[in-house]
Amino acid sequence: MKLRLREKIAYGLGAVGKDMVYMLSSSYILYYYQDVLGVSAIAMGVILLVARVFDAFNDPIMGVVVAKTKTRWGKFRPWLMIGTVTNAVVLFAMFAAPPALDGSGLVAYAAFTYILWGVTYTMMDIPYWSMIPAFTESGKEREGLSTLGRSCAGVGSAIVTIVTMMAVHWFGGSDEKAGFMWFSLVVAILFIVFISVTCINIRERSTVDLETPSVSQMFSSLMKNDQAMTAVVAIVLINCSVYITSNLVIYFFKYDFGGIGWYESYTLFNMFGGAVQIISMMLFYPLLRKIAENVKIFYICIASAIIGYACLFGITFTSMKSVFILFVPGFFIFAANGVLQVLTTVFLANSVDYGELMNNRRDESVIFSMQTFVVKLASGIAAFVASVCLSVNHLKSEEITEAEKSIDFSSSVDQASRLGLRLTMTLIPVVGLFVAYFYFRKKFILNDEKMEEITLKLKGSTEA
């Protein structure tokens, strides 16, 4: 039975909501606690990294918990709803730090809420992506839903990327702390509404009656599924590269691009990038898919991102009088990132079939729990790298008032600090992308021909 339009829309709305939450946390938590509340960059970097190490233990365990769940509503939807509600509450708390806190108390509050945010996000993210193999057929339908999910997730990310700073100043005026608090509340409410729509309209159509693995069996299964591990490593490297840039881009516009209109330029650039990312997932990927298989599209995207970073680095040594010149490298980077988000989900979904054939287990929760972990791990590593960059290059902004939006902050930064920022934003991501390319090219074998072969074998064993 093919997916109905209502089911596709409901699943896509869930992706919009959850990635709005994720982007708000991953891209603005460092800015909120360092710039708005005054926590040191290094302290925040350590907190974000430690939280992700903690998730190394939490995420796989959650995958096992989901796999063991048996209710009248299925095994995915109960955790999807519980995780969503609790994560929305924690998100609001994270961006609503009590005004009485300062110093070590504020650091402790940031650490506690961010770790709790990661735990609750895992509770809903694992079942969300694990649902794909449970209610779709192998092949085009699954690939189509993965594409839709990632495209809608990109829409959610783009919305937050575009509107956050505008909304913060609309809600709070010159008080960014109040602005972030009220904007996070709006995002949290939308998150609950969208996931509720998903849970109401999505039903599991097929399950596989297998013995639920223990934690040790789970890690053993993952180690045996070399294609899942290859996809996981690629995701870490790619996301680390992208997140380093996304964490530092506001500092680049403020301290390097500069000018009295830096804030407007930053907003305009984000609007352009968000639009390109959405278009790349909804239009570029389907067009590329008609002429090339997924593995080749992956290589094209890696090359596109590297070209974009090289152009960005070169442009930073020009006068940069107009933000529109940054649209050129931005196009290559954002377009590549949009398509890569779709591809990595497709690769993981395909590795579920591969693992079932090789290991006689269909461990969708186990494999997709790794996706959740590695995405958050990448954001933690990227945030730590960004915090070190800010500290070493002495880039620290105070709370921005309405009047200060017209100040040229770049005049207070020396050339060495600008160079350090540029290198961190461009050179490190390029290295990560090159490593991802060579590793993936050597290890990954699930091309279109191989997946057709696996699908036929699985259908044959089921019929037998």
ZISULHU-V351779 format. One record per pair of residues at least 24 apart in sequence whose C-alpha atoms are under 10 Angstrom apart, sorted by the first residue. I is the first residue (numbers start at 1). J is the second residue. Records with the same first field share a line. If there is no record, write none. Layout:
I->J  J
This chain:
1->135  136  137  205
2->135  136  137  141
3->135  136  137  141  142  145  202
4->201  202
6->198  201  202
7->145  197  198  199  200  201  202  203
8->144  145  148  149  198  201  202
9->148  149  152  197  198  201
10->194  195  196  197  198  199  200  201  202
11->128  129  131  132  145  148  149  152  194  195  197  198  199  201  202
12->145  146  147  148  149  150  151  152  153  155  156  194  195  197  198
13->148  149  152  153  155  156  190  191  193  194  195  196  197  198
14->80  128  149  152  153  156  190  191  192  193  194  195  196  197  198  199
15->125  128  129  148  149  150  151  152  153  154  155  156  157  191  194  195  198
16->149  150  151  152  153  154  155  156  157  158  159  190  191  194  195
17->84  152  153  155  156  157  187  188  189  190  191  192  193  194  195
18->84  87  88  121  124  125  128  152  153  156  157  187  188  190  191  192  194  195
19->125  150  152  153  154  155  156  157  158  159  160  191
20->153  154  155  156  157  158  159  160  161  184  187  188  190  191
21->84  87  88  91  121  156  157  160  184  187  188  190  191
22->91  117  118  121  153  156  157  160  376
23->153  154  156  157  158  159  160  161  164  246
24->91  95  156  157  159  160  161  164  180  183  184  187
25->91  94  95  114  117  118  184  379
26->243  246  247  376  378  379  380  382  383
27->157  160  161  243  244  245  246  247  248  249  250  379  383
28->95  160  161  164  165  180  246  247  250
29->94  95  110  114  247  383
30->247  248  383  384  386  387
31->247  248  250  251  387  396  397
32->94  95  176  177  180  399
33->94  95  97  106  107  110  177
34->387  396  397  398  399
35->176  396  397  398  399  400
36->175  176  177  180  397  398  399  400
37->97  99  101  102  103  106  176  177  398  399
38->102  103  106  107  396  397  398  399
39->102  103  104  106  107  110
40->103  107  387  390  391  396
41->383  384  386  387  388  389  390  391  392  394  395  396
42->383  384  385  386  387  388  389  390  391  392
43->107  110  111  384  387  388
44->107  110  111  380  383  384  387  388
45->380  381  382  383  384  385  386  387  388
46->111  380  381  383  384  385  387  388
47->107  108  110  111  112  114  115  380  383  384
48->110  111  114  115  118  376  377  379  380  381  382  383  384  387
49->376  377  378  379  380  381  382  383  384  385
50->111  115  377  380  381  384
51->111  112  114  115  116  117  118  119  376  377  380
52->114  115  118  119  373  374  375  376  377  378  379  380  381
53->115  373  376  377  380  381
54->115  118  119  373  377
55->115  118  119  122  372  373  374  376  377
56->369  370  372  373  374  376  377
57->373
58->118  119  122  123  369  373
59->118  119  121  122  123  125  126  366  368  369  370  371  372  373  374
60->122  126  215  218  219  365  366  367  368  369  370  372  373
61->214  215  218  366  369
62->119  122  123  124  126  127  215  365  366  369
63->122  123  126  127  130  213  215  218  363  364  365  366  367  368  369  370  372
64->212  213  214  215  218  363  365  366  369
65->123  212  213  214  215  365  366
66->123  124  126  127  130  212  364  365  366  369
67->127  130  210  211  212  213  363  364  365  366
68->211  212  213  214  365
69->212
73->199  200  203  204
74->203  204  205  207
75->127  131  204  207
76->123  124  126  127  128  129  130  131  134  199  203  204  365
77->124  127  128  131  195  196  198  199  200  202  203  204
78->123  124  127  199
79->120  122  123  124  125  126  127  128
80->120  121  122  123  124  125  126  127  128  195  196  198  199
81->123  124  127  128  192  195  196  198  199
82->120  123  124  192
83->117  119  120  121  122  123  124  125  126  127  192
84->120  121  122  123  124  125  188  191  192  193  194  195  196
85->120  121  124  188  189  191  192  193  195  196
86->116  117  119  120  121  123  124  188  192
87->116  117  118  119  120  121  122  123  124  188  191  192
88->117  120  121  184  185  186  187  188  189  190  191  192
89->117  120  184  185  188  189  192
90->114  115  116  117  118  120  121  188
91->116  117  118  120  121  181  184  185  187  188
92->117  180  181  182  183  184  185  186  187  188  189
93->117  181  184  185
94->180  181  184
95->177  178  179  180  181  182  183  184  185
96->177  178  179  180  181  182  184  185
97->177  178  181
99->177
118->372  373  376
121->372  376
122->369  372  373  376
123->369  372
124->195  372
125->368  369  371  372  373
126->364  365  366  367  368  369  370  371  372  373
127->364  365  368  369
128->195  198  199  365  368
129->345  348  349  364  365  367  368  369  371  372
130->349  352  363  364  365  366  367  368  369
131->202  203  204  205  364  365  368
132->204  345  349  364
133->204  205  206  207  349  350  352  353  362  363  364  365
134->203  204  205  206  207  208  364
135->202  203  204  205  206  207
136->204  205  206
137->205  206  455
138->349  350  353  451  452  454  455  458  459
139->346  349  350  448  451  452  455
142->346  349  350
143->342  343  345  346  347  349  350
144->286  342  346
145->342  346
146->341  342  343  344  345  346  347  348  349
147->281  282  285  286  339  341  342  343  344  345  346
148->281  282  342
149->281  341  342  345
150->278  281  282  338  339  340  341  342  343  344  345  346
151->277  278  279  280  281  282  283  285  338  339  341  342
152->278  281  282
153->278  281  338  341  342
154->274  275  277  278  279  280  281  282  337  338  339  341  342
155->274  275  277  278  279  281  282  338
156->274  278
157->274  277  278
158->270  271  272  273  274  275  276  277  278
159->270  271  274  275  278
160->187  270  271  274
161->246  267  269  270  271  273  274
162->266  267  268  269  270  271  272  273  274  275
163->267  270  271
164->267
165->263  266  267
166->263  264  267
169->400  401  402
173->400  401  402
174->399  400  401  402  403  404  405
175->399  400  401  402
176->399  400  401
177->399
207->362
208->361  362  363
209->361  362
210->360  361  362  363
211->361
212->361  363
213->361  363  366
215->366
218->363  366  367
219->366  367
221->355  358  359  361  363  366  367
222->355  359  363  366  367  370
224->355  358  359
225->351  352  354  355  356  358  359  367
226->351  354  355  443  444  445
227->347  348  350  351  352  354  355  440  443  444  445  446
228->347  348  349  350  351  352  354  355  367  368  370  371  444
229->348  351  367  370  443  444
230->347  348  351  436  439  440  441  442  443  444  445
231->343  344  345  346  347  348  351  370  371  436  439  440  443  444
232->344  347  348  367  368  370  371  372  373  374  375
233->371  374  435  436  439  440
234->344  374  432  433  435  436  437  438  439  440
235->340  341  343  344  345  371  374  375  378  436
236->371  373  374  375  376  377  378  379  381  432  436
237->374  375  378  429  431  432  433  434  435  436  437
238->302  305  337  340  341  344  375  378  429  430  432  433  434  435  436  437
239->337  340  341  374  375  376  377  378  379  381  382  429  432  433
240->374  375  376  377  378  379  380  381  382  383  385  428  429  432  433
241->305  378  379  381  382  424  425  426  427  428  429  430  431  432  433
242->305  333  334  337  378  379  382  425  426  428  429  430  432  433
243->375  378  379  380  381  382  383  385  386  425  429
244->378  379  380  381  382  383  384  385  386  387  389  424  425  426  428  429
245->309  382  383  386  421  422  424  425  426  428  429
246->270  379  382  383  386  425
247->379  382  383  384  385  386  387  425
248->382  383  385  386  387  389  390  421  422  424  425
249->421  422  425
251->390  395  396  397  410  418  421
252->316  395  410  418  421  422  425
253->323  409  410
254->395  397  405  407  408  409  410
255->395  396  397  408  409  410  411  412  413  414  417  418  421
256->316  320  408  409  410  411  412  413  414  415  417  418  419  421  422
257->316  319  320  321  322  323  326  408  409  410  418
258->320  321  407  408  409  410  411  413
259->320  321  322  405  406  407  408  409  410  411
260->404  405  406  407  408  409  410
261->323  405  406  407  408
262->323  405  406  407  408  409  410
263->404  405  406  407
264->323  405  406
265->322  323  324
266->323
268->323  324  327
269->323  324  326  327  330
270->327  330
272->324  327  330  331  334
273->327  330  331  332  333  334  335  338
274->330  331  334  335  338
275->331  334  335
276->327  330  331  332  333  334  335  336  337  338
277->330  331  332  333  334  335  336  337  338  339  341
278->334  335  337  338  339
279->334  335  338  339
280->331  334  335  336  337  338  339  340  342
281->335  336  337  338  339  340  341  342  343
282->338  339  342
283->339
284->335  336  338  339
285->335  336  338  339  340  342  343
286->339
288->339
292->448
293->447  448  449
294->340  342  343  344  346  347  446  447  448
295->343  347  440  441  444  445  446  447  448
296->441  447
297->336  339  340  343
298->336  339  340  342  343  344  437  440  441
299->336  340  436  437  438  440  441
300->336  339  340
301->332  333  334  335  336  337  338  339  340  343  437
302->332  333  336  337  340  430  433  434  436  437
303->332  333  336  430  433  434  437
304->329  331  332  333  334  335  336  337
305->329  330  331  332  333  334  335  336  337  429  430  433
306->332  333  336  426  427  429  430  431  432  433  434
307->332  333  430
308->332  333  334  335  336  426  430
309->333  425  426  427  428  429  430
310->426  427  430
311->426
312->422  425  426
313->419  422  423  425  426  427
314->422  426
316->418  419  422
317->419  422
344->371
345->371
347->444  446  447
350->446  447  451  454  455
351->446  451
353->451  454  455  458
354->446  450  451  454  455  458
356->454  458
357->454  455  457  458  461
358->454
382->429
385->424  425  428
386->421  424  425
388->424
389->417  420  421  422  423  424  425
390->417  420  421  424
392->417  420  421
393->417  418  419  420  421
395->421
